[in-house]
């Protein structure tokens, strides 16, 4: 018996050592990937979407997080008597319950993004050209709804699973989601958004102290107040919106008259490139694309520094990323280039501080050639009829290299599984191993290789290989 106990003790110690070694060799900051797809994962999606099949495919793509949009407006039948109580008969959460259960049962964490106010929680006299639910939403009522959601998905309510990721609104720098953007020549939307964020944070944390409340979710592009690309639907530059929402002025110092703290656990953005390559930089420094995602980080770190946000070291999230592919969109990148751009985007976003990246759509919507291509989000890793694009492999096992000198390149990737990983170079028609290392599933690896001139490189774990990366000389 003593021998058996000793053997167990040795095995336990060995396991702890292996775990410690794995932790020490792993990158200090990982990268969680996942999907947002309103046509499949939202509670309002048609049952014909075959949600379980697509959750299984998300798992095959090594997804860990599913973003589900919660339509506050459609979650209530009437004004609740006790709005912070998820059991209030005015609420209709049944379809959302099912969606959350399915996502959690498939091994995914869930992010609930909550927007669109009901009539009784909007400001008076909304203009006819403003989308329902966007006009001056009531921060207090929004906070109570957040509390109801956090309580319902606390893990202690009617057997429902726990959800501990919540995102406040979506693309609040666009009139279609939050209006008005300006009022009497002064920014209105970011100030109202700050109140929505603080109230929602308080509501969620009153129930789940360990929850993560994500603020931001800004659209990639905007305009100045005087020069609007879409005059009937004004939009604010995302970086300018975030600065104002986080109580910063244009010099990244505390704005005058902005007292108190903004409450959040992470800051998100949507640097959707759509038709642009990952290294494309927008004309305005206040717009956000993959190449200048560090601008979002700059706003957050400045707010931490001058203490306009509570706490330090908040995470940076990308809750919508992606670009069009051809086919089906003639405005998109050819499929192989699209895949290369996908993994290059993951690398650039991680390099600039992102710890979570969600691709916009797992499956392309049906393409209509009679509608403008830019308005059809064919940014997925699967075609509409369920065939994987090359982007599936890029998303599942991203691998890129970057030349640092004539003799050296820096590799970067995310391991799809645990085991021995090899980085190989093609020479005279054969793949030859240039580097070996042990990795854990989901680990970021970034070794340096001795490589001269042009090279074809790839990574492999077991029988799983990445796409080939063509390194320039």
N, C-alpha and C positions, 0 to 999 in steps of 0.2 A: 504493500500500500504506500509506504514511504517512497519507494522507487517511482511509483506511478505519479505521486504528487510532485516529486522532483522533476520528472520528465515534463509534466504539465507546466511547471514553473519555468523550466528552461525554454519550452516552446512559447510560452507567453512572453518571456523576455525577448526572445528572438523576434517575435512578431512586432513588439514595441520598437525594437531596434530598426527593423525594416521600415516601419512606419515613420520613425524619426529620420532615417536616411532619405526616404521618399520625400518627406516634408522639406528637408534641407536642400535637396537637389532640385525640387520644384521651384518654379518661378514664384516670387513673393506675391504676385498678383495674377490670378487666373482670368479666364474669360468664359462667362456663361452665355450660351447661345440659345435661341429659341425662335418662336414665330408669333406674328400677329396676323390673323386672317379673319376678317369680319364675315366672310361668306361661308366659313366652316366652323370656327370656334366660338362665335358669339351665340348667346342664348336665342337670339332672334333668327339665326341661320335656319334655312329649311332642313327638314329631317332627311331630305334626299341627298344632302351633302355628305352623308356617310362619315360622320365625325370620328367614329372609332377607327376606321381605316386610315384616316389622315393623322390621327394621334399615333397610330402604330408607325406610320411613315416618318412622323416627326421624331419618334424614338430612334428609328433606323438612321436618321440624320444626326444623331447624337444631341438632340434638343433636350434642354433641361427646364425650359420655362415657356409657358403658353400665356399670351396676353389676351384677356377677354374684356371687351368693352361692355360696360354696364350702362344702359340707357335709363337714367333716373326717371325721365319723363314717362317711359313705358313700364316702369317697375311699380307704379302706383295706380290704383283704380280711382282713388279720390284722396283728399288730404287726410293723412293719418291723424288720429287723436293723440297717439303717443309715437311721434316719428322716430325716436331713438330705439323703439322696441321692434325687433324684426318679426315678432309674432302679431303685430297690428294687422287687422283684417284688411286694411287698405292696400297692403303690399301683395304683389304677385311675383314671388321669387321661384316658383316651381321649376321653370325651364332653366333658370340660372343654376339652381341646385343640381340639376341633372348634368349640366355642362361642367360644373366644378368637380362633381363626383367622378365623371369620366376622365377628366384631365389628371386629377390626382391619382386615380386608380392606374393610369398608364405610366405613372412614375414621374410626372411633371409637377413642378411648382406652378402656381397660378399668380398672375398679376391682374388685378381688377382695375380697369381704367374707367372712371365714373364721370359722365358729363350729361348735358341737356336737362335743364330744369323743367319741372311741370309748370303749368300756367300759374298756380297759386304761389310759386316760388320765384317768379320772374318779376321784373320791375313793371310799373304801370305804363300803359300806352306803347307797346312795342311797335315799331314801324313795320309796314307790310312787307318790306324787302328784307327783313331780318328772319333768319331761320328760327322756327319754334324751339324754345329752350335756351336761346343764346342771349336774350336781352336782360342784362343786369340781374343775374341770378343771385338769390338771397344766400349770403355766406352762412348765416346761422342755421337755416334749414338744411343747407348742404352738409354742414358739420353733423347735424343730427342723423342725416341719411348715412353718412360715413360711419357713425357709431353703430347704427343698425346693421350695416354690412359686416363690420368688424365683430360684432356680437354673434351674428348668425354664423359666420365662418371662423369662430374662435376655437373650434374643436370640442365645444361643450354645449352645442345646441342641436337637439334632435338627431344626433348621430351624424351630422354633416362634418366634412373634413375641415381642417384649419387652412385658412388662407392668410398669409402675413405680408403680402405685397400689394400695395394700393397706390394707384397713380391718380393725381388730381387733374381732371379735365383732359382735353386733347387739343392741341394746336390753338391755344388761347390768343395767339397773335393774329388770328384770322377772324374777320367779322362773322363768318358763317358759324363760328363756334362760340365766340364771346363778343358781345356788342354793347355799346359802341366802343371802337378802339380809341377814339379821342372824343372829348366833350369840352366845348368852350375853349378849343385850342390846346387843351391839356390832356395828357395821356389818362385815359380812364381804365381801359382793360387791364393793364398790369397792376394798377392799384386795387381794382376789384379782385383780380386773381390772387393777390397777396392775402386778402381777407378770406377768400375761398380756401386757400392753402392752409392758413392758420387754423381756421375753424374745422376743416376736415382732419387735420393733424390732431387737434385736441380731441375730436370725436373718436377717432380710431385708437389713439393711445390711452384714452380713458378705459378702454376694454382690453386692448392688447398692448402692453407696454413694450413688448419686443418686436412689434410690427415695423415694417419699412414703408414709410410714406414718401412717394416719389413726386417731386414737383417739376414743372417745366413743360415737357412734351411739345416744344415749339416747332412750328413749321419751318422749313429751311430758308424761305425767302420772304421778304417784305418790302415796303416802300416808305419813303418819307411822307409826312402828313400832307405836304403840298403837291407832291408828284406821285399820284397813285396809278398803278398799272390798271387796276380795276376800280374806277371811281365809285361804283355802286356798292362795292364790297371792300372797303379799306383794309389793309393789312400792315402790321408793324414789323420792322426788321427784328428778327428773333433775338439778336444779341442786345439790341436797345430795349426790347421788351423785358428780357431777363434782368438787365441792369436795374431798370425801374422797379420791377417786382421785388428784387432783393435789396432795395433801398440804396442803390449806388448811383452816383452821377457819372457824367461822361469821362471823368478822370479816375474812376474806380475808387472814389472815396465816399463816405457816408453822405447821402443826399440831405439837404437842408429840410427840416420839418418832418423827417421820417424817423419816428421814434420806435422803440421796442425792437423785438427780434422777429425774423421770419423763421417759421418752424418747418423743417423738412429733414429727411434722412438720406435722400439721394436726389440728384438733379438729372433730368433727362432732356433729350432733344431728338429731333428727326432730321438728321443730315442726309436726306434722300438725294442721291445724285441724279436719278431718273435717266437723263440722256448724256450725262457727263462722266468722264473717266475719273478714277479715284483721286488723281493728283490735281484735278481741276480746282482752281480757287475762284470764288465768286468775285464779281466786280465790287461789291460793297463789303467792307470789312465787318459789317454788322449782320451779314447773312451767314448761314452755316452749311458747309458741305464737309465731306469726309476729310479733305485735305486741311481744313482749318477748324476741325473740331476742338482744337486746343483753345479756341476763343471761348467756348462754353466753359472749359476748365478755368480759364482766366477770370471769368465772372464769378464762378463759385469760390475760387481761392481768395479773390479780393474780398468777397462778402465774409468769408471766414476770418480774414485778416483784420478787417475793421469791425468785426463782430455784429454785422447786421443779420447774420443767420446764427442760430443756436448751434453750439458744438463745433467740432473740427473733423477734418478728414472724411467728408461725405463722399459717397461713391458717385461716379458718373455713369449714366445709363443711356443707351441708344434704343429707344422703344419702337422706332421704325427706321429701317435702313433698306437700301435696294436700288436697283437700276433696271431699265427695260432690256429685254432680250429680243433678238431677231433670229428666227421667228418667235412669236407671231407679229411683233410690232416692227414696222419698217424704220422706226426711229430708234430702235434698240441696238445693242451691240450683238455681233454674231455670237453664236452659242459658246464657242471656245473662249472668245475674248470676254464674254459675259462671266464665265466661270473664273477666269483669271482675275477679273475686276472684283469679283465677290471675295476671293481670298485675300487679295491685296487690300481691299477695304477693311476686312477684319483686322489685318495686321496694323494698318494705319490708325484705326480707331483705338485698338488696344495700346498702341505706342503712345497715343495722346491721352491716355488715362481711362478709357472705357473699360468697365468690368462686366457689363452686360450689353449684348447686341442682339436685337430681334429683327429678323428679316420680315419685310412687308410681304405677306402671303407665302404660303407653302405651295399652293396650286394657282396657276394663272386663271383669272376669270375668262369666260368665253370672249374671244376677240371679235369685235364688230368693225369691219373695214369701213363702214359708213360713218363712224364716229372718229373724232380726233385721237390719234395714237397716244398723245401725252396725257389724256384723261383716263386711259385704261391701264390699270396697274399690273402689267405683265412682268412683274419683278420676281416671280417665284422660282423655286428650284425644281418644280414639276410643271409639265404642260397641263392644259386643262383636261386632257383625256387621260392623265395619270402617268405619263411617261417621264422618267427622271431626265432632267437636262444635265449636261456636264457640271452645272453649278451644284448639283446634289453632292457629287464627289468632293468638290471644292469646299462646300459647307461642312461636310462630315469630317474631312481631313484636310484642313487648309495648310498649305506649305508654300512659302515664298523665300527667296534669297535676295540679298542686297549687297552689291559690291562695295567694299570698304577701302580696298587698295588694289594694286595690280595683282597681288598674290592671294588676297583673302576676300571671302564673302561671309556675310552673316546670314545664317539660316534662321527662320522663324516658323513655328507651326504649333498645332494643337493636336495632341495624340488622341486617336479615336478609341484606343484600348490600352490596357496595361501590358508591359512586356519589353522585349528588346527591340529598340527602334534603330534602324539603320538609314543613313542618308547615302544615296548612291548617285554616281555620275555615269552617263552613257559614254562608252569609249569603244570605237571600232565595232559598233553594233551590239555590245554587251554592257550590262549594268554592273558596275564595280563599286563595292562599298568604300566610302570615304570616311565615314564616322559611325561609331556605335555608342549608344547610350541606353540606359534603362529609364522607362517612363511609366507614369501612372495614367489611367484613363482620364482624359480631360486636361492633362497637364500641358502647360505652355513650355515648349523647348526652344532654345535659341543659341545653339553652338556656333562657333566660328570654324570655317573650313579653309584649307589651302587650295585655291582654285585659280588658275590663270586663264585669261581669255574667255571666249564664249563657252558656255557649257549647258548641257541638259542634265537637270538634277531632279531627284524625287526622294520622298521618304517612304518607309515601309515599316509596318508593325505586323508580324505574322504574315498572313496572306493579303492584308489590306494595304494598298498603295495609294499615295496621293496622285494628283495630276502631275504631269511633268512641268517643271518650271524652267523656262528658257532664260538663262542668265546672260546678260550682255557682257562684252569684254571690258 
